[in-house]
Amino acid sequence: MQRALHLAVQAERQGEVPVGCVIVLNDDIIGEGHNQSISQHDPSAHAEMVALRAAAQQQQNYRLPGATLYVTLEPCMMCLGAMIHARIARLVFGAFDPKTGVVCSCDALQDKPFVLHNMAVHGGVLEHECSQQLKQFFRARR
């Protein structure tokens, strides 16, 4: 999660919402990313999506079984869907997102009967650090 926080700082330096993501398999980082939606003019360039694309390329496989995804903010619907399709084994996130988080804050979409992949979820890791980073970013922009 520390690496994901560092990536979130990179996002902020580029004027992006400070969210960072790291994907680990067998104790090795196989993909990482930070928000790039603004700079890439791409609504899908969330930190998780960037990291998933990098990990899939590194593994030469769109499936990432056994991988753990660490992200500084609870995922949105798009990112959770991509994680499910990639068969991420475990999701670890920092800050809860009461507006768009679909893992536990607004819903628990991964627990719906139509989802055919089980993923372990652990939220609130370094929650204070992750949420403070986001709060400071938005406070400065207001």
C-alpha positions in Angstrom: 0.0 0.0 0.0 3.0 2.3 0.6 3.9 2.0 -3.1 0.3 2.8 -4.1 0.4 5.9 -1.9 3.6 7.0 -3.7 1.9 6.5 -7.0 -1.0 8.6 -5.8 1.5 11.5 -5.1 2.6 11.2 -8.8 -1.0 11.5 -9.9 -1.5 14.6 -7.8 1.7 16.2 -9.3 0.1 15.7 -12.7 -3.1 17.4 -11.6 -5.0 14.1 -11.3 -7.1 12.9 -8.4 -4.4 11.2 -6.2 -5.2 7.5 -6.4 -2.5 4.8 -6.9 -2.6 1.1 -7.5 -0.2 -1.8 -7.4 -0.8 -5.4 -8.4 1.3 -8.1 -6.8 1.7 -11.8 -7.8 4.0 -14.1 -5.8 5.5 -11.1 -4.0 6.4 -9.4 -7.2 4.9 -6.2 -8.5 3.5 -7.1 -12.0 1.6 -3.9 -12.6 1.1 -0.4 -11.2 -0.6 2.8 -12.1 -2.1 6.0 -11.0 -5.1 8.1 -12.2 -4.5 9.4 -15.7 -8.0 10.2 -16.9 -7.4 13.9 -17.3 -3.9 13.7 -18.9 -4.9 10.8 -21.2 -8.3 12.2 -22.1 -9.6 8.7 -21.1 -12.5 8.2 -18.7 -11.3 4.6 -18.2 -7.7 5.6 -17.1 -8.4 5.1 -13.4 -5.4 3.8 -11.3 -6.8 0.3 -11.2 -7.4 0.1 -14.9 -3.9 1.4 -15.7 -2.4 -1.2 -13.3 -4.6 -4.0 -14.7 -3.5 -3.2 -18.3 0.2 -3.2 -17.2 -0.1 -6.4 -15.3 -2.0 -8.2 -18.1 0.7 -7.1 -20.6 3.5 -8.2 -18.2 1.8 -11.6 -17.7 0.8 -11.9 -21.3 -2.7 -12.9 -20.1 -5.9 -10.9 -19.5 -6.5 -13.2 -16.5 -4.5 -12.5 -13.3 -5.4 -15.5 -11.0 -3.7 -15.4 -7.7 -2.9 -11.6 -7.9 -3.6 -9.1 -5.2 -4.6 -5.6 -6.1 -3.7 -2.7 -3.7 -5.4 0.6 -4.3 -5.6 3.8 -2.2 -9.4 4.3 -2.7 -12.3 1.9 -2.7 -13.0 1.0 -6.3 -15.8 2.3 -8.5 -18.1 0.1 -10.6 -15.9 0.1 -13.7 -12.8 -0.8 -11.8 -14.4 -3.5 -9.8 -15.9 -5.0 -13.0 -12.5 -5.1 -14.6 -11.0 -6.8 -11.5 -13.7 -9.5 -11.6 -13.0 -10.1 -15.3 -9.3 -10.3 -14.6 -10.0 -12.8 -11.8 -8.1 -10.8 -9.2 -7.9 -13.0 -6.1 -7.7 -10.3 -3.5 -8.5 -6.6 -3.3 -7.0 -4.5 -0.6 -8.0 -0.8 -0.5 -7.3 2.2 1.8 -9.9 4.9 1.9 -13.6 4.2 1.8 -15.5 6.1 -0.9 -19.0 7.0 0.3 -20.0 8.5 -3.1 -18.9 5.9 -5.7 -17.4 3.0 -3.8 -19.2 -0.2 -4.8 -17.2 -2.7 -2.6 -18.8 -1.8 0.7 -19.7 1.9 0.9 -22.6 2.2 -1.6 -23.0 -1.5 -2.3 -21.1 -4.8 -2.3 -21.4 -5.6 -6.0 -18.8 -8.4 -5.8 -21.3 -10.3 -3.5 -24.2 -10.2 -6.0 -25.4 -13.6 -7.3 -24.6 -12.6 -10.9 -20.9 -12.3 -10.2 -19.3 -15.6 -11.0 -15.9 -14.9 -9.4 -15.1 -14.7 -5.7 -12.6 -12.2 -4.6 -11.3 -11.6 -1.0 -11.7 -8.0 0.1 -9.9 -6.1 2.8 -10.7 -2.4 3.2 -9.3 0.3 5.4 -5.6 -0.5 5.1 -3.7 2.7 5.8 -7.1 4.3 5.7 -6.1 7.5 7.4 -3.1 8.2 5.1 -5.1 7.4 2.0 -8.1 9.5 3.0 -6.0 12.4 4.2 -4.2 12.5 0.8 -7.5 12.8 -1.0 -9.0 15.3 1.5 -6.0 17.6 1.2 -6.1 17.4 -2.6 -9.8 18.4 -2.8 -9.4 21.0 -0.1 -6.6 22.7 -2.1 -8.8 22.7 -5.3 -11.8 24.4 -3.6 
